[in-house]
């Protein structure tokens, strides 16, 4: 287990690609509005997410200013075993709140950049300058296809290899739970 966690952490902290400009992050994130559950609509997955179904990332701001993060999903299918990861987020840019470090194992922190956020806080994109991983997330389990295609086009313009995107299957008996 420790080996797996260390591998995840090392994947996230590797350096930026020298051939691409840094990603532009959101100018101002109201961190309290950003907290709560986000359904993972699509991602360029890490190895733990390649078989994720019903993926949800939930954030809670702790009194010390760090972010308690819970990532849950079913592995391999909607009825697959439940998986849970609990990294801790740290806001690096306290002016805009859009650059975080995500810590899976101490002391390593991975880059976590909020590069897209709808005005109503209904959809977001989390990226990395290396363009190795990205997450399209929403407050609902599905988003309109036009919104999805617009976000994919945005990612392509930022230098992501969109052929690596994986839609995360979401199916909820009640239409969408709020963990």
Secondary structure, DSSP 8 states (H G I E B T S, - for coil): -HHHHHHHHHHHH----TTS------S---HHHH-EEEEEEEEE--GGGTTEEEEEEEEEE-TTS-EEEEEEEEESSTTS-EEEE--EEEES-TTTS-EEEEEEETTEEEEEEEEEE-TTSSEEEEE-TT-S-EEEEESSS---HHHHHHHHHHHHHTT--GGG-EE-B---TTS----
